[in-house]
C-alpha cells in the first residue's frame, strides 16, 4: 500500500465523528494499517474554551485523547474494506504533560502496533511545537468485525 | 511444560485469575473477564502459546474450556 494525505473533507470518509466532536483537521500522512499523522488547529472559537476554563482556556485532556484515538482510527479505516466503519474505544492509558492553548497547533502521531480480528492496539503522541502534550496507549475496536468472531451465547 | 498446564495457564493469565482458579468450569461470559475483548485475548494467547493460527469458525465455537480442548485437537494439540 502507499501512503497518502487527507484534507478536512476527505478524512471524514474514514472518520465518522462530526462537529463538535471531530478532533482532527488534517491527516498529513497515513500508511494504512501502520500509522497516521496529522494535526488539529485550535482557535479561541473552539466550543470548549469558554467553559474549560473561563479564566484559563485549555483543551480538555479527554479531547486530546479523543484526537489521538480518531487519528489511530484513520490508520485502520483506510485499510481496504473498512472505509467509514465505526470504531469504539476499549482501553486507553494516557499521560498528560502540558496544557494545549488557544492559537496552538496540536500535532498528532499514531502508530498501529497490532490489528487483528477487529481489535487494534496502538500508541500515539500529541505535541505542540515539538513539545509533548500527551501520550497514550490505546486499544480500539471495529465492533462490526469483532462480533463476527464471538461465540453465540445460548439462551 | 505439559500441554494441560500450559492450557490452564493461558486461561489464568488471560483473565487475571488466581493460580488455583477452577478454569475447567469457565465458559464465555461466565465471568466478567471473559467478554468479547477477553475472548480475543484468550485466542491470541492460545495461538502464541501453542504456535497455531485458529480458523474463524473455531474461534466462534470456542465457547468454553472443554470445547477448547476439542478445538485444539484439530491443530494436533492434545491437552
gemmi code that builds the backbone of each chain (N, CA, C; Angstrom):
import gemmi

chains = {
    "A": [
        ("UNK", (0.838, -1.200, 0.000), (0.000, 0.000, 0.000), (0.873, 1.251, 0.000)),
        ("UNK", (0.281, 2.361, -0.431), (1.041, 3.607, -0.479), (0.492, 4.599, 0.534)),
        ("UNK", (1.356, 5.474, 1.005), (0.920, 6.497, 1.949), (0.250, 7.640, 1.197)),
        ("UNK", (-0.626, 8.360, 1.882), (-1.305, 9.486, 1.268), (-1.775, 10.447, 2.360)),
        ("UNK", (-2.326, 11.584, 1.944), (-2.827, 12.569, 2.913), (-4.332, 12.733, 2.720)),
        ("UNK", (-4.980, 13.326, 3.712), (-6.427, 13.546, 3.655), (-6.724, 14.943, 4.170)),
        ("UNK", (-7.461, 15.744, 3.391), (-7.836, 17.060, 3.912), (-9.054, 16.923, 4.822)),
        ("UNK", (-9.539, 18.071, 5.304), (-10.595, 18.036, 6.327), (-11.890, 17.407, 5.819)),
        ("UNK", (-12.116, 17.468, 4.534), (-13.321, 16.847, 3.986), (-13.094, 15.364, 3.706)),
        ("UNK", (-11.946, 15.067, 3.118), (-11.644, 13.670, 2.779), (-11.557, 12.788, 4.013)),
        ("UNK", (-10.989, 13.328, 5.103), (-10.795, 12.473, 6.280), (-12.124, 12.032, 6.883)),
        ("UNK", (-13.184, 12.785, 6.609), (-14.484, 12.415, 7.171), (-15.063, 11.146, 6.527)),
        ("UNK", (-14.486, 10.763, 5.410), (-14.909, 9.489, 4.802), (-14.373, 8.304, 5.602)),
        ("UNK", (-13.339, 8.558, 6.380), (-12.691, 7.476, 7.131), (-12.897, 7.612, 8.636)),
        ("UNK", (-13.562, 8.690, 9.026), (-13.687, 9.023, 10.440), (-15.109, 9.503, 10.679)),
        ("UNK", (-15.934, 8.718, 11.372), (-17.352, 9.047, 11.457), (-17.716, 10.187, 12.405)),
        ("UNK", (-16.783, 10.657, 13.232), (-17.119, 11.757, 14.130), (-17.330, 13.059, 13.354)),
        ("UNK", (-18.237, 13.874, 13.864), (-18.542, 15.164, 13.243), (-18.564, 16.264, 14.304)),
        ("UNK", (-18.620, 17.530, 13.823), (-18.697, 18.650, 14.750), (-19.824, 18.425, 15.749)),
        ("UNK", (-19.636, 18.665, 17.026), (-18.467, 19.285, 17.645), (-17.441, 18.271, 18.174)),
        ("UNK", (-17.464, 17.063, 17.638), (-16.601, 16.036, 18.221), (-15.528, 15.528, 17.265)),
        ("UNK", (-15.395, 16.156, 16.114), (-14.296, 15.793, 15.228), (-13.050, 16.524, 15.710)),
        ("UNK", (-12.061, 15.803, 16.159), (-10.904, 16.394, 16.838), (-9.637, 16.381, 15.991)),
        ("UNK", (-9.774, 16.122, 14.691), (-8.609, 16.225, 13.806), (-8.998, 17.057, 12.580)),
        ("UNK", (-8.084, 17.895, 12.131), (-8.352, 18.783, 10.992), (-7.756, 18.260, 9.691)),
        ("UNK", (-6.619, 17.581, 9.806), (-5.897, 17.197, 8.595), (-5.044, 15.967, 8.871)),
        ("UNK", (-5.041, 15.049, 7.927), (-4.144, 13.894, 8.016), (-3.002, 14.156, 7.039)),
        ("UNK", (-1.852, 14.459, 7.583), (-0.702, 14.811, 6.730), (-0.170, 13.583, 5.991)),
        ("UNK", (-0.200, 12.455, 6.687), (0.324, 11.233, 6.065), (-0.268, 10.020, 6.767)),
        ("UNK", (-0.846, 9.137, 5.984), (-1.344, 7.874, 6.544), (-0.807, 6.714, 5.712)),
        ("UNK", (-0.309, 5.720, 6.400), (0.064, 4.455, 5.774), (-0.913, 3.435, 6.361)),
        ("UNK", (-1.909, 3.022, 5.587), (-2.961, 2.156, 6.119), (-2.411, 0.943, 6.865)),
        ("UNK", (-2.954, 0.761, 8.074), (-2.541, -0.383, 8.889), (-1.239, -0.181, 9.617)),
        ("UNK", (-0.592, 0.975, 9.402), (0.705, 1.206, 10.045), (0.741, 2.475, 10.896)),
        ("UNK", (0.419, 3.622, 10.315), (0.472, 4.863, 11.093), (-0.387, 5.943, 10.436)),
        ("UNK", (-0.692, 6.975, 11.217), (-1.366, 8.164, 10.698), (-0.853, 9.363, 11.478)),
        ("UNK", (-0.566, 10.424, 10.745), (-0.019, 11.642, 11.339), (-0.781, 12.836, 10.794)),
        ("UNK", (-1.088, 13.786, 11.690), (-1.805, 14.972, 11.234), (-1.870, 16.005, 12.327)),
        ("UNK", (-2.879, 16.891, 12.248), (-2.940, 17.940, 13.264), (-4.354, 18.478, 13.468)),
        ("UNK", (-4.469, 19.207, 14.566), (-5.705, 19.924, 14.892), (-5.306, 21.348, 15.249)),
        ("UNK", (-5.847, 22.308, 14.522), (-5.598, 23.712, 14.846), (-6.615, 24.179, 15.881)),
        ("UNK", (-6.129, 24.870, 16.878), (-7.017, 25.317, 17.952), (-7.159, 26.838, 17.916)),
        ("UNK", (-8.373, 27.299, 17.685), (-8.617, 28.739, 17.769), (-9.419, 29.002, 19.038)),
        ("UNK", (-9.519, 30.259, 19.393), (-10.294, 30.590, 20.598), (-11.778, 30.312, 20.392)),
        ("UNK", (-12.161, 30.031, 19.155), (-13.563, 29.727, 18.864), (-13.953, 28.288, 19.184)),
        ("UNK", (-12.998, 27.443, 19.594), (-13.371, 26.052, 19.918), (-14.470, 26.076, 20.982)),
        ("UNK", (-15.449, 25.188, 20.840), (-16.640, 25.231, 21.690), (-16.349, 25.029, 23.171)),
        ("UNK", (-15.248, 24.369, 23.481), (-14.985, 24.043, 24.892), (-14.183, 25.112, 25.633)),
        ("UNK", (-13.553, 26.038, 24.906), (-12.718, 27.015, 25.606), (-13.486, 27.948, 26.547)),
        ("UNK", (-14.698, 28.374, 26.187), (-15.412, 29.268, 27.121), (-15.731, 28.620, 28.468)),
        ("UNK", (-15.781, 27.278, 28.479), (-16.156, 26.595, 29.727), (-14.991, 25.831, 30.342)),
        ("UNK", (-13.889, 25.713, 29.618), (-12.753, 24.932, 30.127), (-11.464, 25.701, 29.879)),
        ("UNK", (-11.142, 26.747, 30.635), (-11.971, 27.307, 31.693), (-12.149, 28.786, 31.405)),
        ("UNK", (-13.169, 29.433, 31.968), (-13.424, 30.842, 31.648), (-12.194, 31.737, 31.833)),
        ("UNK", (-11.414, 31.449, 32.844), (-10.245, 32.308, 33.101), (-8.931, 31.692, 32.634)),
        ("UNK", (-9.005, 30.522, 32.033), (-7.760, 29.880, 31.593), (-8.047, 28.816, 30.566)),
        ("UNK", (-8.459, 29.223, 29.365), (-8.872, 28.233, 28.363), (-7.739, 27.281, 27.975)),
        ("UNK", (-8.042, 25.992, 28.011), (-7.095, 24.979, 27.515), (-7.880, 23.765, 27.077)),
        ("UNK", (-7.312, 23.004, 26.151), (-8.020, 21.865, 25.565), (-8.169, 20.752, 26.611)),
        ("UNK", (-9.407, 20.288, 26.864), (-9.596, 19.207, 27.838), (-8.759, 17.980, 27.482)),
        ("UNK", (-8.191, 17.369, 28.509), (-7.367, 16.184, 28.285), (-8.138, 15.073, 27.593)),
        ("UNK", (-9.405, 14.915, 27.947), (-10.216, 13.857, 27.341), (-10.318, 14.059, 25.829)),
        ("UNK", (-10.326, 15.323, 25.385), (-10.442, 15.603, 23.962), (-9.094, 15.444, 23.251)),
        ("UNK", (-8.002, 15.678, 23.981), (-6.687, 15.382, 23.402), (-6.585, 13.880, 23.124)),
        ("UNK", (-7.041, 13.104, 24.097), (-7.032, 11.645, 23.934), (-7.940, 11.251, 22.776)),
        ("UNK", (-9.093, 11.911, 22.676), (-10.016, 11.623, 21.577), (-9.356, 11.922, 20.223)),
        ("UNK", (-8.576, 12.994, 20.167), (-7.865, 13.326, 18.924), (-6.899, 12.205, 18.547)),
        ("UNK", (-6.211, 11.679, 19.534), (-5.291, 10.568, 19.267), (-6.055, 9.345, 18.771)),
        ("UNK", (-7.161, 9.045, 19.427), (-7.943, 7.865, 19.052), (-8.541, 8.024, 17.652)),
        ("UNK", (-8.960, 9.247, 17.319), (-9.518, 9.465, 15.979), (-8.446, 9.311, 14.899)),
        ("UNK", (-7.232, 9.745, 15.216), (-6.154, 9.596, 14.233), (-5.786, 8.119, 14.079)),
        ("UNK", (-5.769, 7.398, 15.189), (-5.482, 5.954, 15.108), (-6.568, 5.248, 14.295)),
        ("UNK", (-7.794, 5.705, 14.469), (-8.899, 5.140, 13.683), (-8.634, 5.276, 12.185)),
        ("UNK", (-8.141, 6.431, 11.774), (-7.853, 6.659, 10.350), (-6.799, 5.679, 9.845)),
        ("UNK", (-5.838, 5.361, 10.728), (-4.789, 4.410, 10.327), (-5.368, 3.027, 10.034)),
        ("UNK", (-6.537, 2.734, 10.613), (-7.177, 1.429, 10.403), (-8.250, 1.494, 9.312)),
        ("UNK", (-9.075, 2.529, 9.359), (-10.210, 2.574, 8.425), (-9.779, 2.896, 6.993)),
        ("UNK", (-8.514, 3.221, 6.794), (-8.009, 3.401, 5.433), (-7.573, 2.067, 4.819)),
        ("UNK", (-7.634, 1.003, 5.618), (-7.364, -0.330, 5.066), (-8.518, -0.723, 4.138)),
        ("UNK", (-8.248, -1.565, 3.152), (-9.291, -1.950, 2.200), (-10.544, -2.510, 2.889)),
        ("UNK", (-11.693, -2.004, 2.513), (-12.972, -2.508, 3.006), (-13.422, -1.935, 4.335)),
        ("UNK", (-12.647, -1.051, 4.931), (-13.003, -0.534, 6.254), (-13.402, 0.938, 6.248)),
        ("UNK", (-13.475, 1.523, 5.075), (-13.812, 2.939, 4.960), (-15.137, 3.251, 5.639)),
        ("UNK", (-15.114, 4.231, 6.556), (-16.341, 4.679, 7.204), (-16.831, 3.816, 8.339)),
        ("UNK", (-16.107, 2.762, 8.672), (-16.538, 1.893, 9.773), (-16.457, 2.645, 11.103)),
        ("UNK", (-17.390, 2.355, 11.979), (-17.405, 2.974, 13.306), (-16.470, 2.207, 14.227)),
        ("UNK", (-15.662, 2.936, 14.987), (-14.782, 2.305, 15.966), (-15.235, 2.681, 17.373)),
        ("UNK", (-14.933, 1.805, 18.314), (-15.194, 2.090, 19.724), (-13.893, 1.960, 20.496)),
        ("UNK", (-13.798, 2.714, 21.567), (-12.640, 2.597, 22.458), (-12.825, 1.389, 23.372)),
        ("UNK", (-11.738, 0.670, 23.593), (-11.783, -0.445, 24.539), (-10.984, -0.126, 25.800)),
        ("UNK", (-9.804, 0.394, 25.597), (-8.964, 0.701, 26.761), (-7.891, 1.700, 26.346)),
        ("UNK", (-7.761, 2.756, 27.132), (-6.716, 3.746, 26.866), (-5.940, 4.032, 28.150)),
        ("UNK", (-4.662, 4.203, 28.009), (-3.837, 4.696, 29.113), (-3.141, 5.947, 28.608)),
        ("UNK", (-3.347, 7.050, 29.310), (-2.849, 8.320, 28.787), (-2.057, 9.080, 29.852)),
        ("UNK", (-1.056, 9.803, 29.394), (-0.244, 10.647, 30.273), (-0.238, 12.062, 29.681)),
        ("UNK", (-0.588, 13.034, 30.530), (-0.606, 14.427, 30.075), (0.626, 15.158, 30.585)),
        ("UNK", (1.204, 15.981, 29.698), (2.469, 16.621, 30.077), (2.456, 18.147, 29.980)),
        ("UNK", (1.519, 18.707, 29.214), (1.448, 20.169, 29.125), (0.061, 20.575, 28.664)),
        ("UNK", (-0.299, 21.809, 28.974), (-1.586, 22.321, 28.517), (-1.516, 22.648, 27.027)),
        ("UNK", (-2.668, 22.537, 26.383), (-2.767, 22.898, 24.966), (-3.696, 24.110, 24.894)),
        ("UNK", (-3.180, 25.222, 24.356), (-3.850, 26.508, 24.492), (-4.407, 27.020, 23.163)),
        ("UNK", (-5.375, 27.953, 23.245), (-5.911, 28.572, 22.025), (-4.781, 29.165, 21.181)),
        ("UNK", (-4.874, 28.980, 19.875), (-3.851, 29.517, 18.984), (-2.743, 28.534, 18.664)),
        ("UNK", (-2.725, 27.414, 19.377), (-1.671, 26.436, 19.141), (-2.143, 25.358, 18.159)),
        ("UNK", (-1.170, 24.639, 17.618), (-1.489, 23.520, 16.725), (-1.086, 22.232, 17.418)),
        ("UNK", (-2.037, 21.319, 17.500), (-1.761, 20.032, 18.125), (-1.343, 19.054, 17.028)),
        ("UNK", (-0.085, 18.660, 17.064), (0.424, 17.681, 16.096), (0.230, 16.281, 16.654)),
        ("UNK", (-0.346, 15.415, 15.839), (-0.779, 14.103, 16.322), (-0.126, 13.001, 15.503)),
        ("UNK", (0.535, 12.109, 16.204), (1.140, 10.957, 15.515), (0.680, 9.670, 16.190)),
        ("UNK", (0.172, 8.750, 15.400), (-0.263, 7.475, 15.964), (0.323, 6.313, 15.169)),
        ("UNK", (0.554, 5.228, 15.867), (1.099, 4.026, 15.225), (0.254, 2.812, 15.592)),
        ("UNK", (0.054, 1.950, 14.638), (-0.653, 0.690, 14.875), (0.372, -0.349, 15.323)),
        ("UNK", (0.145, -0.911, 16.501), (1.036, -1.967, 16.998), (0.533, -3.339, 16.557)),
        ("UNK", (-0.773, -3.493, 16.537), (-1.355, -4.742, 16.044), (-2.779, -4.491, 15.571)),
        ("UNK", (-3.189, -5.253, 14.589), (-4.574, -5.173, 14.070), (-4.995, -6.585, 13.738)),
        ("UNK", (-5.922, -7.096, 14.514), (-6.319, -8.481, 14.323), (-7.763, -8.677, 14.767)),
        ("UNK", (-8.573, -9.264, 13.925), (-9.955, -9.657, 14.268), (-10.761, -8.520, 14.899)),
        ("UNK", (-10.599, -7.351, 14.344), (-11.413, -6.216, 14.782), (-10.869, -5.442, 15.943)),
        ("UNK", (-9.703, -5.815, 16.455), (-9.109, -5.096, 17.578), (-7.772, -4.500, 17.153)),
        ("UNK", (-7.635, -3.216, 17.416), (-6.383, -2.514, 17.104), (-5.725, -2.043, 18.386)),
        ("UNK", (-4.471, -2.413, 18.564), (-3.673, -1.853, 19.648), (-2.711, -0.864, 19.021)),
        ("UNK", (-2.610, 0.309, 19.644), (-1.748, 1.333, 19.073), (-1.253, 2.293, 20.126)),
        ("UNK", (-0.414, 3.203, 19.680), (0.080, 4.231, 20.592), (0.111, 5.551, 19.844)),
        ("UNK", (0.089, 6.636, 20.612), (0.076, 7.937, 19.970), (0.711, 9.003, 20.826)),
        ("UNK", (1.161, 10.039, 20.144), (1.740, 11.189, 20.829), (1.168, 12.458, 20.203)),
        ("UNK", (0.756, 13.391, 21.057), (0.308, 14.696, 20.579), (1.277, 15.734, 21.126)),
        ("UNK", (1.683, 16.659, 20.266), (2.675, 17.636, 20.706), (2.366, 19.017, 20.146)),
        ("UNK", (2.948, 20.016, 20.781), (2.824, 21.408, 20.358), (4.229, 21.978, 20.212)),
        ("UNK", (4.548, 22.445, 19.019), (5.898, 22.983, 18.768), (6.990, 22.001, 19.193)),
        ("UNK", (6.753, 20.721, 18.973), (7.745, 19.707, 19.309), (7.768, 19.304, 20.770)),
        ("UNK", (6.910, 19.925, 21.566), (6.855, 19.595, 22.994), (5.670, 18.659, 23.235)),
        ("UNK", (5.932, 17.522, 23.840), (4.876, 16.530, 24.034), (3.794, 17.051, 24.977)),
        ("UNK", (2.551, 16.982, 24.516), (1.411, 17.385, 25.342), (0.777, 16.171, 26.008)),
        ("UNK", (0.675, 15.081, 25.267), (0.161, 13.851, 25.864), (0.586, 12.647, 25.040)),
        ("UNK", (0.642, 11.515, 25.717), (0.995, 10.244, 25.085), (-0.037, 9.221, 25.528)),
        ("UNK", (-0.358, 8.284, 24.666), (-1.367, 7.290, 25.042), (-1.096, 5.933, 24.409)),
        ("UNK", (-1.411, 4.906, 25.174), (-1.506, 3.551, 24.641), (-2.995, 3.291, 24.479)),
        ("UNK", (-3.386, 2.854, 23.315), (-4.813, 2.758, 23.021), (-5.204, 1.400, 22.440)),
        ("UNK", (-6.395, 0.974, 22.783), (-6.984, -0.204, 22.155), (-8.366, 0.199, 21.658)),
        ("UNK", (-8.575, 0.076, 20.364), (-9.870, 0.405, 19.777), (-10.377, -0.808, 19.003)),
        ("UNK", (-11.673, -0.800, 18.743), (-12.236, -1.936, 18.009), (-13.216, -1.453, 16.951)),
        ("UNK", (-13.366, -2.255, 15.925), (-14.482, -2.098, 14.998), (-15.470, -3.193, 15.394)),
        ("UNK", (-16.516, -2.823, 16.156), (-17.432, -3.833, 16.706), (-18.012, -4.762, 15.650)),
        ("UNK", (-18.283, -4.205, 14.489), (-18.881, -4.982, 13.399), (-18.013, -6.193, 13.037)),
        ("UNK", (-16.702, -6.037, 13.128), (-15.791, -7.141, 12.815), (-15.601, -8.035, 14.029)),
        ("UNK", (-15.382, -7.410, 15.172), (-15.166, -8.171, 16.414), (-16.308, -9.164, 16.652)),
        ("UNK", (-17.540, -8.705, 16.441), (-18.701, -9.549, 16.732), (-18.777, -10.793, 15.858)),
        ("UNK", (-18.137, -10.745, 14.717), (-18.145, -11.924, 13.826), (-17.384, -13.105, 14.436)),
        ("UNK", (-16.508, -12.821, 15.392), (-15.642, -13.859, 15.957), (-16.103, -14.350, 17.330)),
        ("UNK", (-17.227, -13.862, 17.811), (-17.631, -14.191, 19.178), (-18.529, -15.427, 19.233)),
        ("UNK", (-18.370, -16.244, 20.292), (-19.253, -17.401, 20.460), (-20.698, -16.961, 20.599)),
        ("UNK", (-21.580, -17.797, 20.121), (-23.007, -17.490, 20.270), (-23.438, -17.892, 21.679)),
        ("UNK", (-24.047, -16.966, 22.385), (-24.476, -17.242, 23.755), (-25.788, -18.002, 23.723)),
        ("UNK", (-25.787, -19.159, 24.451), (-27.006, -19.962, 24.488), (-28.025, -19.307, 25.405)),
        ("UNK", (-29.281, -19.273, 24.973), (-30.338, -18.641, 25.761), (-30.697, -19.481, 26.981)),
    ],
    "B": [
        ("UNK", (6.867, -27.595, 29.632), (5.612, -27.578, 30.386), (4.572, -28.435, 29.653)),
        ("UNK", (3.891, -29.339, 30.376), (2.864, -30.172, 29.732), (1.749, -29.301, 29.139)),
        ("UNK", (1.123, -29.803, 28.068), (0.094, -29.004, 27.392), (-1.066, -28.618, 28.304)),
        ("UNK", (-1.467, -29.541, 29.193), (-2.580, -29.245, 30.104), (-2.229, -28.051, 30.992)),
        ("UNK", (-1.035, -28.066, 31.493), (-0.587, -26.977, 32.365), (-0.500, -25.661, 31.583)),
        ("UNK", (0.000, -25.782, 30.366), (0.126, -24.593, 29.518), (-1.258, -24.028, 29.176)),
        ("UNK", (-2.188, -24.939, 28.862), (-3.560, -24.548, 28.525), (-4.220, -23.813, 29.701)),
        ("UNK", (-4.107, -24.399, 30.893), (-4.690, -23.773, 32.081), (-4.055, -22.413, 32.345)),
        ("UNK", (-2.772, -22.342, 32.151), (-2.047, -21.108, 32.434), (-2.497, -19.966, 31.517)),
        ("UNK", (-2.830, -20.315, 30.290), (-3.319, -19.285, 29.363), (-4.629, -18.695, 29.879)),
        ("UNK", (-5.519, -19.538, 30.379), (-6.779, -19.034, 30.943), (-6.503, -18.132, 32.151)),
        ("UNK", (-5.641, -18.612, 33.021), (-5.337, -17.869, 34.249), (-4.743, -16.497, 33.922)),
        ("UNK", (-3.818, -16.474, 32.975), (-3.166, -15.204, 32.645), (-4.065, -14.300, 31.799)),
        ("UNK", (-4.826, -14.903, 30.899), (-5.694, -14.090, 30.042), (-6.762, -13.363, 30.850)),
        ("UNK", (-7.263, -14.026, 31.892), (-8.347, -13.443, 32.671), (-7.900, -12.967, 34.056)),
        ("UNK", (-6.603, -12.937, 34.269), (-6.044, -12.472, 35.556), (-6.700, -13.186, 36.735)),
        ("UNK", (-6.721, -14.511, 36.673), (-7.355, -15.317, 37.714), (-6.308, -15.794, 38.719)),
        ("UNK", (-6.753, -16.168, 39.934), (-5.817, -16.754, 40.892), (-5.255, -18.066, 40.340)),
        ("UNK", (-4.074, -18.427, 40.776), (-3.393, -19.614, 40.246), (-4.211, -20.894, 40.457)),
        ("UNK", (-5.040, -20.916, 41.500), (-5.815, -22.130, 41.797), (-7.268, -22.022, 41.300)),
        ("UNK", (-7.548, -21.122, 40.402), (-8.916, -20.941, 39.890), (-9.407, -22.208, 39.182)),
        ("UNK", (-10.719, -22.455, 39.289), (-11.325, -23.634, 38.658), (-11.571, -23.338, 37.183)),
        ("UNK", (-10.513, -23.361, 36.395), (-10.626, -22.969, 34.987), (-11.482, -23.927, 34.163)),
        ("UNK", (-11.566, -25.190, 34.579), (-12.326, -26.184, 33.801), (-13.814, -25.848, 33.734)),
        ("UNK", (-14.284, -24.976, 34.609), (-15.706, -24.602, 34.607), (-15.975, -23.339, 33.800)),
        ("UNK", (-14.929, -22.761, 33.267), (-15.108, -21.473, 32.591), (-15.802, -21.613, 31.242)),
        ("UNK", (-16.645, -20.631, 30.962), (-17.318, -20.543, 29.662), (-17.418, -19.079, 29.283)),
        ("UNK", (-17.623, -18.840, 27.984), (-17.753, -17.463, 27.506), (-18.854, -16.743, 28.283)),
        ("UNK", (-18.511, -15.605, 28.815), (-19.402, -14.742, 29.598), (-19.785, -15.333, 30.952)),
        ("UNK", (-19.109, -16.421, 31.384), (-19.394, -16.955, 32.723), (-18.724, -16.108, 33.798)),
        ("UNK", (-17.707, -15.374, 33.414), (-17.067, -14.407, 34.302), (-16.922, -13.098, 33.528)),
        ("UNK", (-16.827, -12.013, 34.258), (-16.793, -10.708, 33.575), (-15.563, -10.582, 32.676)),
        ("UNK", (-14.484, -11.234, 33.076), (-13.243, -11.118, 32.295), (-13.341, -11.790, 30.923)),
        ("UNK", (-14.194, -12.816, 30.812), (-14.332, -13.493, 29.513), (-15.479, -12.854, 28.729)),
        ("UNK", (-15.234, -11.617, 28.340), (-16.192, -10.909, 27.490), (-15.649, -10.906, 26.055)),
        ("UNK", (-16.179, -10.050, 25.216), (-15.763, -10.053, 23.810), (-14.265, -9.777, 23.652)),
        ("UNK", (-13.780, -8.794, 24.396), (-12.357, -8.467, 24.302), (-11.515, -9.565, 24.944)),
        ("UNK", (-12.008, -10.068, 26.087), (-11.305, -11.170, 26.745), (-11.209, -12.390, 25.851)),
        ("UNK", (-12.244, -12.617, 25.051), (-12.243, -13.761, 24.141), (-11.118, -13.635, 23.116)),
        ("UNK", (-10.964, -12.435, 22.567), (-9.898, -12.232, 21.571), (-8.522, -12.349, 22.215)),
        ("UNK", (-8.421, -11.879, 23.448), (-7.143, -12.015, 24.154), (-6.818, -13.465, 24.433)),
        ("UNK", (-7.820, -14.232, 24.840), (-7.628, -15.657, 25.106), (-7.162, -16.389, 23.847)),
        ("UNK", (-7.857, -16.112, 22.746), (-7.491, -16.781, 21.487), (-6.071, -16.405, 21.056)),
        ("UNK", (-5.754, -15.125, 21.157), (-4.403, -14.676, 20.763), (-3.346, -15.341, 21.641)),
        ("UNK", (-3.635, -15.457, 22.942), (-2.661, -16.066, 23.854), (-2.515, -17.569, 23.598)),
        ("UNK", (-3.620, -18.229, 23.262), (-3.540, -19.660, 22.924), (-2.727, -19.867, 21.649)),
        ("UNK", (-2.972, -19.012, 20.670), (-2.224, -19.127, 19.414), (-0.722, -18.954, 19.650)),
        ("UNK", (-0.406, -18.022, 20.530), (1.015, -17.783, 20.816), (1.610, -18.950, 21.609)),
        ("UNK", (0.861, -19.417, 22.607), (1.371, -20.484, 23.473), (1.606, -21.785, 22.707)),
        ("UNK", (0.703, -22.079, 21.751), (0.796, -23.355, 21.029), (1.275, -23.187, 19.581)),
        ("UNK", (1.624, -21.960, 19.230), (2.170, -21.662, 17.901), (1.242, -22.157, 16.785)),
        ("UNK", (-0.008, -21.721, 16.878), (-1.009, -22.093, 15.877), (-1.734, -20.836, 15.400)),
        ("UNK", (-2.515, -20.957, 14.347), (-3.381, -19.877, 13.867), (-4.764, -20.477, 13.684)),
        ("UNK", (-5.700, -20.050, 14.511), (-7.016, -20.678, 14.511), (-7.926, -20.107, 13.432)),
        ("UNK", (-8.747, -20.998, 12.869), (-9.722, -20.579, 11.861), (-10.870, -19.828, 12.538)),
        ("UNK", (-11.533, -19.003, 11.741), (-12.624, -18.185, 12.264), (-13.705, -19.040, 12.937)),
        ("UNK", (-14.095, -20.148, 12.289), (-15.175, -20.973, 12.852), (-14.763, -21.600, 14.187)),
        ("UNK", (-13.485, -21.886, 14.351), (-13.006, -22.441, 15.614), (-13.000, -21.390, 16.721)),
        ("UNK", (-12.735, -20.158, 16.340), (-12.756, -19.066, 17.326), (-14.184, -18.839, 17.815)),
        ("UNK", (-15.131, -18.946, 16.894), (-16.543, -18.778, 17.264), (-17.008, -19.944, 18.135)),
        ("UNK", (-16.569, -21.159, 17.791), (-17.007, -22.346, 18.538), (-16.361, -22.466, 19.915)),
        ("UNK", (-15.272, -21.753, 20.132), (-14.510, -21.855, 21.374), (-15.297, -21.187, 22.509)),
        ("UNK", (-16.344, -21.849, 22.953), (-17.266, -21.209, 23.891), (-17.022, -21.585, 25.345)),
        ("UNK", (-16.205, -22.586, 25.598), (-15.870, -22.919, 26.990), (-14.566, -23.721, 27.031)),
        ("UNK", (-14.115, -23.952, 28.238), (-12.832, -24.631, 28.471), (-12.805, -26.001, 27.791)),
        ("UNK", (-13.863, -26.777, 27.969), (-13.873, -28.148, 27.447), (-13.933, -28.174, 25.920)),
        ("UNK", (-14.751, -27.308, 25.358), (-14.825, -27.234, 23.892), (-13.465, -26.864, 23.316)),
        ("UNK", (-12.762, -26.003, 24.038), (-11.445, -25.581, 23.575), (-10.478, -26.739, 23.443)),
        ("UNK", (-10.586, -27.705, 24.346), (-9.704, -28.877, 24.277), (-9.950, -29.651, 22.982)),
        ("UNK", (-11.233, -29.779, 22.628), (-11.580, -30.460, 21.371), (-11.107, -29.650, 20.170)),
        ("UNK", (-11.254, -28.352, 20.260), (-10.823, -27.476, 19.149), (-9.332, -27.620, 18.893)),
        ("UNK", (-8.562, -27.651, 19.961), (-7.108, -27.710, 19.795), (-6.653, -29.030, 19.172)),
        ("UNK", (-7.471, -30.065, 19.320), (-7.119, -31.344, 18.681), (-6.997, -31.189, 17.166)),
        ("UNK", (-7.809, -30.285, 16.601), (-7.749, -30.043, 15.151), (-6.389, -29.519, 14.729)),
        ("UNK", (-5.691, -28.945, 15.696), (-4.375, -28.357, 15.391), (-3.245, -29.239, 15.940)),
        ("UNK", (-3.605, -30.515, 16.133), (-2.639, -31.504, 16.636), (-2.102, -31.146, 18.016)),
        ("UNK", (-2.922, -30.465, 18.808), (-2.552, -30.151, 20.190), (-3.407, -31.007, 21.106)),
        ("UNK", (-2.781, -31.944, 21.793), (-3.515, -32.813, 22.714), (-3.318, -32.301, 24.140)),
        ("UNK", (-4.443, -31.976, 24.770), (-4.385, -31.453, 26.136), (-4.504, -32.591, 27.137)),
    ],
}
model = gemmi.Model(1)
for chain_id, residues in chains.items():
    chain = gemmi.Chain(chain_id)
    for i, (resn, *xyz) in enumerate(residues, 1):
        res = gemmi.Residue()
        res.name, res.seqid = resn, gemmi.SeqId(i, " ")
        for name, pos in zip(("N", "CA", "C"), xyz):
            atom = gemmi.Atom()
            atom.name, atom.element = name, gemmi.Element(name[0])
            atom.pos, atom.b_iso = gemmi.Position(*pos), 0.0
            res.add_atom(atom)
        chain.add_residue(res)
    model.add_chain(chain)
structure = gemmi.Structure()
structure.add_model(model)
structure.setup_entities()
